[in-house]
Amino acid sequence: MKKNHTGFVLGVTAVILCSGVYAQAADPVSVRRESGEITWVDLKDGRMQLRSDMLQDKGDILEYRITENDTRVTDPADQKMLTVADLWPGQQVKVDVIEGKEEMVVQKVMLTRNKEAAWQQAFGEVKTIDAAGTLVLEERAKSDMADSRTMSYFVFEPDKLVVMQSPSRQPVQLLVKPGDTVKVDFILKDRKQLAQYVTLYAPIVKGTTTTTVVTTTQ
């Protein structure tokens, strides 16, 4: 019995020593903080581009690696835990990038708020749009009683308006025309609704009724 007890103690000691060696071998992860505006997100390839507002990289487009499992996304203002699927061009963010890797892997993304301009969204059907920079949207909102429709008026800068095709988050060159179903991301500026991002949705396919006529011959 004494011999078995001694073997058990030695075995436990060996496990503790091995655990200690493993713990010492794991170095803490070193990260650096970057900030700027997201210009491009590709969830399929796990890529994100950021227009940096840091002093040393101001205005540069930096590319990062993001993954659903390794990249945490938070919104400190709303105290929400989000995912990489909640990232899209135009958002102001701060990112923690893991140092020492060839690819700039993002460990954490924190959404920040623009104090001067709060982002808002509108959904509906485009009624009119012109190259001068005006857009009229028929917004639709469902209630318990009935559908309500209101006309919303937007201005935009033609050379700066970003158009995206849902569900992709990558900006593309698309022609927006009356009748399109869209989401407009805008801010209030000089008492006007300034549209900066338009997401184009696939048209709603309405069902059709087919009547079959059967004739007989005698």
N, C-alpha and C positions, 0 to 999 in steps of 0.2 A: 504493500500500500504506500509506503514512503517513497519507493522508487517511482511509482506512477504519479504521485503528487509532484515530485521534482520535475518530471518530464512535462507535466501540464504547465508549471510555472515557466519553464524554459520556452515552451511553445508560445505562451502568451507574450513573453518578453520579446521573442523574435518578431511576432506580429506587430507589436508596438514600435519596435525599431524600424521595421520595414515601412510602416505607415509614416514614421517621422521622416525617413529618407525621401519618400514620395512627396510629402508636404513641402519639404525644403526645395525640391526640384521644380515645383510649380511657381513660376514667377508671376507677380501681379501684372495685369494687362495695362499697358500705357496708352492713354488716349489724348487727343488734342481736340480743341473746340474750334469749329468753323461756323460761319453764319452767312445767310444770303437768301436769294429767291430761287425757288425751284423753277427750272426752265424746261425740264424733260424728265419723264418717268416711263420706264419700260418694265412692267411687272414680270413679263414672261422671261426676259433675260436677266432680271435683277439689277437694273442699272438706273441711276439717278444723276442728273446734271444740275449743278447749282451755280448761279451767278454770284460770286463771292462779293461781300461788302466789307471783308476784312482789309485792313490797311495795306498789308503786304501783297494781297491778291485782288485788290478792288477791281471789279469789272470782269475778272477772268472767269471763264466757264470751267468748272472743275467737275470731274466725273467720279462717282462713287459706286460701290457695290452694296446692294441691299438684299436681304433675304427675309422671308416671312418668319423664320424661326430665330434668327440671330439679331435682327434689327427691331428694337423697341420703339414705338411711336407714342408720344404723349402730348396732351393739350393741357398745360398747367393752368390756363385760365378757367377751363371747365372741369379740371381734375378728372380727365378721361384717359383711359388706356385705349389706344387705337392700333391699327395695323398698317402695313405698308400700302394696303389697298386704299387707305384714306389720304394718300399723298397725291397731289396733282399740281401741274404748272401754275405759278402765280403765288403759291404759298410762301410766306416768310418763315424761315426755320433756323434753328441752331442744330448742329450735328456734332456728335462725338465720334471721331474717326480713330480706329485702332492703328497705332503706329507699329512700324516694323514689318509690315506686309506689303508685298508688291502691289496688290490691288488695295485701293483705299476702301476698306470695309467699314461700314457705318454700324456702330454699336447702338446708338440711340439718336432719335430725331425728336426735337421739341418744337412744336408749332408756336410761333410768336404772333402777337397782334400788332397791327399798324395803328398807332394811337390817333393818327390824323384821319384815317379813312377806314371805316368798318365795312368789311365785305358783306354783300347781300346777294340773294339769288332770286331769279324769276323764271317761271316755267310757262310755256304756252306756244302759240302758233304765230309765226311771223306774218304780219299783215303787209307791211311795206319796209323796204330797205333800199338805200341809195348810196352811191359812191361819195356823196358829200359828207356822210357820216351821221345819218339819222336812221333809227330803227324803231318801228312800231310793233309791239307785241300784244297779242290778245291772251291775257292770263286767264287761266281757268282754275277755279277752286270749287271743290264739291262740299256741300253741307248736307245736313239731315233733310232739309226742305227741298233744295233744288241746286242746280249748278249755277254758279255766279261767274260772269265774265266781265273783265275790265280791260281797258286799253292802257298800256304803259308805254311811255316814250323815252327813248334812250338816245344818247349821242355817243360817238366813238371816233377814234382816230384811225382812219383806214390803214395806215402803215404800221399800226401797233396792235390792231385787233388780232387775237389769237383764236383760231377756229379749230375745234377738235371733233373727232368722230367717235361717239360712244360705241363700245365700252373702252376704246383705247384712250390713254391719257397723253399720247404724243401729238403735239401740234402738227396739223397738216393744212395744205392749201385746198380749201373747199369753197364752193360757191353756195352761199346762203341765199335763198329765194323765198318769196311769199308762199305760204302753205307749209313750210318746213316746221317740224316740231323741235324746239330748242330749249336749252337752259342758258340763261344769261347771268354771268357773274359780273357784278358792277359795284361801284362805289359812288357816294354822293360827293360831287365836287362843283363848287360855284353854283349851288342850288340846282344842279342837273344830275341825272343818272348817267354816269359815264360807264359804258360797257367796255370790258377789257378782255373777257373770255366768253366764247360762245361754243356750247357743246351741241352738236347736231345728232339727233336721234333718228333711228330708222322709222319710216312712215308706218302708221298703223294700217294693217291690212284688214279691210272690212270683208265680212263674209258675203258671199253671193249665193243666190238661189237659182238653181238650174231646173228648168221644167222640161221634161221629156215627153214628147208626143208620139204615141204609138198608133200607127195606121195599119189597117188590114186591107188586103186586096181579095176580091172574090173571083 
